[in-house]
């Protein structure tokens, strides 16, 4: 899965934080946060609809 040549996203982020603050890092973090929130909201919506159908 990993090798010395392969750089994963978490490792790239950690290296960027250690070196200097990069605007791309802030953009990636924002996108990841927004995607997570959207997924949670979708999950809650689906659960709510399933609960309404069952009752």
PDB file of N, CA, C and O in Angstrom:
ATOM      1  N   UNK A   1       0.826  -1.195   0.000  1.00  0.00           N
ATOM      2  CA  UNK A   1       0.000   0.000   0.000  1.00  0.00           C
ATOM      3  C   UNK A   1       0.865   1.250   0.000  1.00  0.00           C
ATOM      4  O   UNK A   1       0.552   2.216  -0.697  1.00  0.00           O
ATOM      5  N   UNK A   2       1.921   1.248   0.751  1.00  0.00           N
ATOM      6  CA  UNK A   2       2.761   2.442   0.805  1.00  0.00           C
ATOM      7  C   UNK A   2       4.189   2.108   0.383  1.00  0.00           C
ATOM      8  O   UNK A   2       4.639   0.964   0.446  1.00  0.00           O
ATOM      9  N   UNK A   3       4.854   3.128  -0.035  1.00  0.00           N
ATOM     10  CA  UNK A   3       6.271   3.022  -0.350  1.00  0.00           C
ATOM     11  C   UNK A   3       6.905   4.372  -0.049  1.00  0.00           C
ATOM     12  O   UNK A   3       6.214   5.328   0.302  1.00  0.00           O
ATOM     13  N   UNK A   4       8.181   4.439  -0.183  1.00  0.00           N
ATOM     14  CA  UNK A   4       8.860   5.707   0.102  1.00  0.00           C
ATOM     15  C   UNK A   4       8.538   6.771  -0.934  1.00  0.00           C
ATOM     16  O   UNK A   4       8.588   7.965  -0.639  1.00  0.00           O
ATOM     17  N   UNK A   5       8.208   6.342  -2.150  1.00  0.00           N
ATOM     18  CA  UNK A   5       7.906   7.299  -3.221  1.00  0.00           C
ATOM     19  C   UNK A   5       6.462   7.779  -3.179  1.00  0.00           C
ATOM     20  O   UNK A   5       6.158   8.872  -3.658  1.00  0.00           O
ATOM     21  N   UNK A   6       5.574   6.976  -2.614  1.00  0.00           N
ATOM     22  CA  UNK A   6       4.165   7.330  -2.549  1.00  0.00           C
ATOM     23  C   UNK A   6       3.915   8.256  -1.364  1.00  0.00           C
ATOM     24  O   UNK A   6       4.274   7.934  -0.231  1.00  0.00           O
ATOM     25  N   UNK A   7       3.302   9.402  -1.629  1.00  0.00           N
ATOM     26  CA  UNK A   7       2.993  10.357  -0.567  1.00  0.00           C
ATOM     27  C   UNK A   7       1.478  10.425  -0.430  1.00  0.00           C
ATOM     28  O   UNK A   7       0.785  10.858  -1.350  1.00  0.00           O
ATOM     29  N   UNK A   8       0.968   9.997   0.717  1.00  0.00           N
ATOM     30  CA  UNK A   8      -0.470  10.029   0.950  1.00  0.00           C
ATOM     31  C   UNK A   8      -0.908  11.442   1.329  1.00  0.00           C
ATOM     32  O   UNK A   8      -0.088  12.277   1.710  1.00  0.00           O
ATOM     33  N   UNK A   9      -2.208  11.695   1.221  1.00  0.00           N
ATOM     34  CA  UNK A   9      -2.736  13.023   1.535  1.00  0.00           C
ATOM     35  C   UNK A   9      -2.455  13.430   2.984  1.00  0.00           C
ATOM     36  O   UNK A   9      -2.007  14.556   3.203  1.00  0.00           O
ATOM     37  N   UNK A  10      -2.693  12.578   3.982  1.00  0.00           N
ATOM     38  CA  UNK A  10      -2.366  12.990   5.355  1.00  0.00           C
ATOM     39  C   UNK A  10      -0.892  13.351   5.545  1.00  0.00           C
ATOM     40  O   UNK A  10      -0.563  14.303   6.253  1.00  0.00           O
ATOM     41  N   UNK A  11      -0.012  12.580   4.906  1.00  0.00           N
ATOM     42  CA  UNK A  11       1.423  12.887   5.029  1.00  0.00           C
ATOM     43  C   UNK A  11       1.751  14.216   4.353  1.00  0.00           C
ATOM     44  O   UNK A  11       2.540  15.000   4.880  1.00  0.00           O
ATOM     45  N   UNK A  12       1.150  14.474   3.187  1.00  0.00           N
ATOM     46  CA  UNK A  12       1.362  15.737   2.472  1.00  0.00           C
ATOM     47  C   UNK A  12       0.861  16.907   3.316  1.00  0.00           C
ATOM     48  O   UNK A  12       1.519  17.944   3.404  1.00  0.00           O
ATOM     49  N   UNK A  13      -0.305  16.735   3.936  1.00  0.00           N
ATOM     50  CA  UNK A  13      -0.857  17.794   4.789  1.00  0.00           C
ATOM     51  C   UNK A  13       0.071  18.047   5.970  1.00  0.00           C
ATOM     52  O   UNK A  13       0.372  19.200   6.282  1.00  0.00           O
ATOM     53  N   UNK A  14       0.527  16.988   6.629  1.00  0.00           N
ATOM     54  CA  UNK A  14       1.409  17.148   7.785  1.00  0.00           C
ATOM     55  C   UNK A  14       2.709  17.844   7.387  1.00  0.00           C
ATOM     56  O   UNK A  14       3.194  18.711   8.115  1.00  0.00           O
ATOM     57  N   UNK A  15       3.270  17.477   6.254  1.00  0.00           N
ATOM     58  CA  UNK A  15       4.497  18.114   5.775  1.00  0.00           C
ATOM     59  C   UNK A  15       4.256  19.588   5.479  1.00  0.00           C
ATOM     60  O   UNK A  15       5.098  20.430   5.789  1.00  0.00           O
ATOM     61  N   UNK A  16       3.117  19.901   4.884  1.00  0.00           N
ATOM     62  CA  UNK A  16       2.789  21.296   4.582  1.00  0.00           C
ATOM     63  C   UNK A  16       2.632  22.112   5.857  1.00  0.00           C
ATOM     64  O   UNK A  16       3.065  23.263   5.920  1.00  0.00           O
ATOM     65  N   UNK A  17       2.016  21.519   6.869  1.00  0.00           N
ATOM     66  CA  UNK A  17       1.853  22.226   8.142  1.00  0.00           C
ATOM     67  C   UNK A  17       3.214  22.472   8.777  1.00  0.00           C
ATOM     68  O   UNK A  17       3.481  23.557   9.292  1.00  0.00           O
ATOM     69  N   UNK A  18       4.069  21.463   8.736  1.00  0.00           N
ATOM     70  CA  UNK A  18       5.386  21.587   9.358  1.00  0.00           C
ATOM     71  C   UNK A  18       6.251  22.614   8.637  1.00  0.00           C
ATOM     72  O   UNK A  18       7.018  23.333   9.278  1.00  0.00           O
ATOM     73  N   UNK A  19       6.138  22.692   7.317  1.00  0.00           N
ATOM     74  CA  UNK A  19       6.966  23.623   6.548  1.00  0.00           C
ATOM     75  C   UNK A  19       6.439  25.052   6.645  1.00  0.00           C
ATOM     76  O   UNK A  19       7.147  25.951   7.101  1.00  0.00           O
ATOM     77  N   UNK A  20       5.231  25.254   6.228  1.00  0.00           N
ATOM     78  CA  UNK A  20       4.627  26.587   6.240  1.00  0.00           C
ATOM     79  C   UNK A  20       3.136  26.446   5.960  1.00  0.00           C
ATOM     80  O   UNK A  20       2.683  25.436   5.421  1.00  0.00           O
ATOM     81  N   UNK A  21       2.396  27.457   6.329  1.00  0.00           N
ATOM     82  CA  UNK A  21       0.962  27.446   6.064  1.00  0.00           C
ATOM     83  C   UNK A  21       0.745  27.728   4.583  1.00  0.00           C
ATOM     84  O   UNK A  21       1.237  28.722   4.049  1.00  0.00           O
ATOM     85  N   UNK A  22       0.012  26.851   3.937  1.00  0.00           N
ATOM     86  CA  UNK A  22      -0.213  26.940   2.497  1.00  0.00           C
ATOM     87  C   UNK A  22      -1.707  27.145   2.243  1.00  0.00           C
ATOM     88  O   UNK A  22      -2.522  26.441   2.839  1.00  0.00           O
ATOM     89  N   UNK A  23      -2.089  28.083   1.381  1.00  0.00           N
ATOM     90  CA  UNK A  23      -3.511  28.280   1.085  1.00  0.00           C
ATOM     91  C   UNK A  23      -4.179  27.025   0.519  1.00  0.00           C
ATOM     92  O   UNK A  23      -5.373  26.810   0.730  1.00  0.00           O
ATOM     93  N   UNK A  24      -3.424  26.208  -0.189  1.00  0.00           N
ATOM     94  CA  UNK A  24      -3.990  24.963  -0.718  1.00  0.00           C
ATOM     95  C   UNK A  24      -4.390  24.032   0.422  1.00  0.00           C
ATOM     96  O   UNK A  24      -5.390  23.322   0.323  1.00  0.00           O
ATOM     97  N   UNK A  25      -3.621  24.034   1.488  1.00  0.00           N
ATOM     98  CA  UNK A  25      -3.942  23.216   2.651  1.00  0.00           C
ATOM     99  C   UNK A  25      -5.261  23.660   3.268  1.00  0.00           C
ATOM    100  O   UNK A  25      -6.087  22.825   3.636  1.00  0.00           O
ATOM    101  N   UNK A  26      -5.460  24.954   3.381  1.00  0.00           N
ATOM    102  CA  UNK A  26      -6.721  25.472   3.912  1.00  0.00           C
ATOM    103  C   UNK A  26      -7.884  25.102   3.002  1.00  0.00           C
ATOM    104  O   UNK A  26      -8.971  24.782   3.483  1.00  0.00           O
ATOM    105  N   UNK A  27      -7.667  25.144   1.706  1.00  0.00           N
ATOM    106  CA  UNK A  27      -8.722  24.779   0.752  1.00  0.00           C
ATOM    107  C   UNK A  27      -9.074  23.299   0.873  1.00  0.00           C
ATOM    108  O   UNK A  27     -10.252  22.943   0.867  1.00  0.00           O
ATOM    109  N   UNK A  28      -8.079  22.446   0.980  1.00  0.00           N
ATOM    110  CA  UNK A  28      -8.323  21.009   1.126  1.00  0.00           C
ATOM    111  C   UNK A  28      -9.084  20.731   2.417  1.00  0.00           C
ATOM    112  O   UNK A  28     -10.034  19.947   2.423  1.00  0.00           O
ATOM    113  N   UNK A  29      -8.676  21.362   3.497  1.00  0.00           N
ATOM    114  CA  UNK A  29      -9.351  21.160   4.775  1.00  0.00           C
ATOM    115  C   UNK A  29     -10.802  21.619   4.708  1.00  0.00           C
ATOM    116  O   UNK A  29     -11.686  20.962   5.256  1.00  0.00           O
ATOM    117  N   UNK A  30     -11.050  22.735   4.045  1.00  0.00           N
ATOM    118  CA  UNK A  30     -12.410  23.245   3.908  1.00  0.00           C
ATOM    119  C   UNK A  30     -13.272  22.291   3.097  1.00  0.00           C
ATOM    120  O   UNK A  30     -14.410  22.007   3.473  1.00  0.00           O
ATOM    121  N   UNK A  31     -12.743  21.800   1.995  1.00  0.00           N
ATOM    122  CA  UNK A  31     -13.498  20.853   1.159  1.00  0.00           C
ATOM    123  C   UNK A  31     -13.799  19.577   1.941  1.00  0.00           C
ATOM    124  O   UNK A  31     -14.915  19.061   1.879  1.00  0.00           O
ATOM    125  N   UNK A  32     -12.821  19.072   2.668  1.00  0.00           N
ATOM    126  CA  UNK A  32     -13.038  17.859   3.457  1.00  0.00           C
ATOM    127  C   UNK A  32     -14.104  18.080   4.522  1.00  0.00           C
ATOM    128  O   UNK A  32     -14.932  17.200   4.758  1.00  0.00           O
ATOM    129  N   UNK A  33     -14.095  19.232   5.162  1.00  0.00           N
ATOM    130  CA  UNK A  33     -15.091  19.543   6.182  1.00  0.00           C
ATOM    131  C   UNK A  33     -16.480  19.655   5.574  1.00  0.00           C
ATOM    132  O   UNK A  33     -17.441  19.120   6.128  1.00  0.00           O
ATOM    133  N   UNK A  34     -16.601  20.339   4.450  1.00  0.00           N
ATOM    134  CA  UNK A  34     -17.897  20.510   3.792  1.00  0.00           C
ATOM    135  C   UNK A  34     -18.450  19.160   3.338  1.00  0.00           C
ATOM    136  O   UNK A  34     -19.638  18.891   3.513  1.00  0.00           O
ATOM    137  N   UNK A  35     -17.612  18.319   2.762  1.00  0.00           N
ATOM    138  CA  UNK A  35     -18.058  16.995   2.322  1.00  0.00           C
ATOM    139  C   UNK A  35     -18.535  16.167   3.514  1.00  0.00           C
ATOM    140  O   UNK A  35     -19.547  15.473   3.419  1.00  0.00           O
ATOM    141  N   UNK A  36     -17.826  16.234   4.617  1.00  0.00           N
ATOM    142  CA  UNK A  36     -18.219  15.500   5.816  1.00  0.00           C
ATOM    143  C   UNK A  36     -19.570  15.978   6.332  1.00  0.00           C
ATOM    144  O   UNK A  36     -20.426  15.163   6.675  1.00  0.00           O
ATOM    145  N   UNK A  37     -19.766  17.280   6.388  1.00  0.00           N
ATOM    146  CA  UNK A  37     -21.037  17.835   6.861  1.00  0.00           C
ATOM    147  C   UNK A  37     -22.179  17.440   5.932  1.00  0.00           C
ATOM    148  O   UNK A  37     -23.262  17.089   6.401  1.00  0.00           O
ATOM    149  N   UNK A  38     -21.953  17.493   4.630  1.00  0.00           N
ATOM    150  CA  UNK A  38     -22.988  17.100   3.667  1.00  0.00           C
ATOM    151  C   UNK A  38     -23.349  15.627   3.849  1.00  0.00           C
ATOM    152  O   UNK A  38     -24.528  15.271   3.825  1.00  0.00           O
ATOM    153  N   UNK A  39     -22.356  14.780   4.028  1.00  0.00           N
ATOM    154  CA  UNK A  39     -22.625  13.355   4.239  1.00  0.00           C
ATOM    155  C   UNK A  39     -23.443  13.127   5.507  1.00  0.00           C
ATOM    156  O   UNK A  39     -24.371  12.318   5.511  1.00  0.00           O
ATOM    157  N   UNK A  40     -23.108  13.828   6.567  1.00  0.00           N
ATOM    158  CA  UNK A  40     -23.865  13.692   7.811  1.00  0.00           C
ATOM    159  C   UNK A  40     -25.303  14.164   7.648  1.00  0.00           C
ATOM    160  O   UNK A  40     -26.227  13.518   8.142  1.00  0.00           O
ATOM    161  N   UNK A  41     -25.499  15.277   6.967  1.00  0.00           N
ATOM    162  CA  UNK A  41     -26.851  15.784   6.747  1.00  0.00           C
ATOM    163  C   UNK A  41     -27.669  14.829   5.880  1.00  0.00           C
ATOM    164  O   UNK A  41     -28.852  14.609   6.143  1.00  0.00           O
ATOM    165  N   UNK A  42     -27.051  14.267   4.857  1.00  0.00           N
ATOM    166  CA  UNK A  42     -27.749  13.288   4.020  1.00  0.00           C
ATOM    167  C   UNK A  42     -28.135  12.051   4.821  1.00  0.00           C
ATOM    168  O   UNK A  42     -29.235  11.520   4.672  1.00  0.00           O
ATOM    169  N   UNK A  43     -27.234  11.608   5.655  1.00  0.00           N
ATOM    170  CA  UNK A  43     -27.525  10.438   6.484  1.00  0.00           C
ATOM    171  C   UNK A  43     -28.677  10.721   7.435  1.00  0.00           C
ATOM    172  O   UNK A  43     -29.564   9.882   7.591  1.00  0.00           O
ATOM    173  N   UNK A  44     -28.679  11.866   8.063  1.00  0.00           N
ATOM    174  CA  UNK A  44     -29.776  12.223   8.962  1.00  0.00           C
ATOM    175  C   UNK A  44     -31.098  12.316   8.213  1.00  0.00           C
ATOM    176  O   UNK A  44     -32.131  11.885   8.724  1.00  0.00           O
ATOM    177  N   UNK A  45     -31.074  12.869   7.018  1.00  0.00           N
ATOM    178  CA  UNK A  45     -32.285  12.995   6.211  1.00  0.00           C
ATOM    179  C   UNK A  45     -32.833  11.622   5.837  1.00  0.00           C
ATOM    180  O   UNK A  45     -34.038  11.386   5.928  1.00  0.00           O
ATOM    181  N   UNK A  46     -31.963  10.729   5.422  1.00  0.00           N
ATOM    182  CA  UNK A  46     -32.397   9.377   5.055  1.00  0.00           C
ATOM    183  C   UNK A  46     -32.967   8.660   6.268  1.00  0.00           C
ATOM    184  O   UNK A  46     -34.013   8.018   6.166  1.00  0.00           O
ATOM    185  N   UNK A  47     -32.304   8.754   7.410  1.00  0.00           N
ATOM    186  CA  UNK A  47     -32.806   8.108   8.625  1.00  0.00           C
ATOM    187  C   UNK A  47     -34.166   8.666   9.024  1.00  0.00           C
ATOM    188  O   UNK A  47     -35.047   7.918   9.449  1.00  0.00           O
ATOM    189  N   UNK A  48     -34.337   9.971   8.890  1.00  0.00           N
ATOM    190  CA  UNK A  48     -35.607  10.604   9.242  1.00  0.00           C
ATOM    191  C   UNK A  48     -36.722  10.098   8.331  1.00  0.00           C
ATOM    192  O   UNK A  48     -37.819   9.799   8.803  1.00  0.00           O
ATOM    193  N   UNK A  49     -36.454  10.002   7.051  1.00  0.00           N
ATOM    194  CA  UNK A  49     -37.464   9.502   6.104  1.00  0.00           C
ATOM    195  C   UNK A  49     -37.801   8.044   6.374  1.00  0.00           C
ATOM    196  O   UNK A  49     -38.965   7.651   6.294  1.00  0.00           O
ATOM    197  N   UNK A  50     -36.801   7.246   6.690  1.00  0.00           N
ATOM    198  CA  UNK A  50     -37.064   5.843   7.010  1.00  0.00           C
ATOM    199  C   UNK A  50     -37.892   5.720   8.286  1.00  0.00           C
ATOM    200  O   UNK A  50     -38.777   4.868   8.368  1.00  0.00           O
ATOM    201  N   UNK A  51     -37.620   6.547   9.263  1.00  0.00           N
ATOM    202  CA  UNK A  51     -38.376   6.522  10.515  1.00  0.00           C
ATOM    203  C   UNK A  51     -39.828   6.932  10.278  1.00  0.00           C
ATOM    204  O   UNK A  51     -40.732   6.362  10.890  1.00  0.00           O
ATOM    205  N   UNK A  52     -40.067   7.903   9.409  1.00  0.00           N
ATOM    206  CA  UNK A  52     -41.430   8.334   9.106  1.00  0.00           C
ATOM    207  C   UNK A  52     -42.201   7.239   8.380  1.00  0.00           C
ATOM    208  O   UNK A  52     -43.396   7.066   8.620  1.00  0.00           O
ATOM    209  N   UNK A  53     -41.545   6.507   7.506  1.00  0.00           N
ATOM    210  CA  UNK A  53     -42.216   5.424   6.773  1.00  0.00           C
ATOM    211  C   UNK A  53     -42.594   4.277   7.695  1.00  0.00           C
ATOM    212  O   UNK A  53     -43.628   3.638   7.502  1.00  0.00           O
ATOM    213  N   UNK A  54     -41.773   4.014   8.683  1.00  0.00           N
ATOM    214  CA  UNK A  54     -42.020   2.898   9.602  1.00  0.00           C
ATOM    215  C   UNK A  54     -43.147   3.200  10.578  1.00  0.00           C
ATOM    216  O   UNK A  54     -43.822   2.281  11.043  1.00  0.00           O
ATOM    217  N   UNK A  55     -43.358   4.452  10.892  1.00  0.00           N
ATOM    218  CA  UNK A  55     -44.385   4.785  11.886  1.00  0.00           C
ATOM    219  C   UNK A  55     -45.706   5.127  11.252  1.00  0.00           C
ATOM    220  O   UNK A  55     -46.669   5.429  11.956  1.00  0.00           O
TER     221      UNK A  55
END
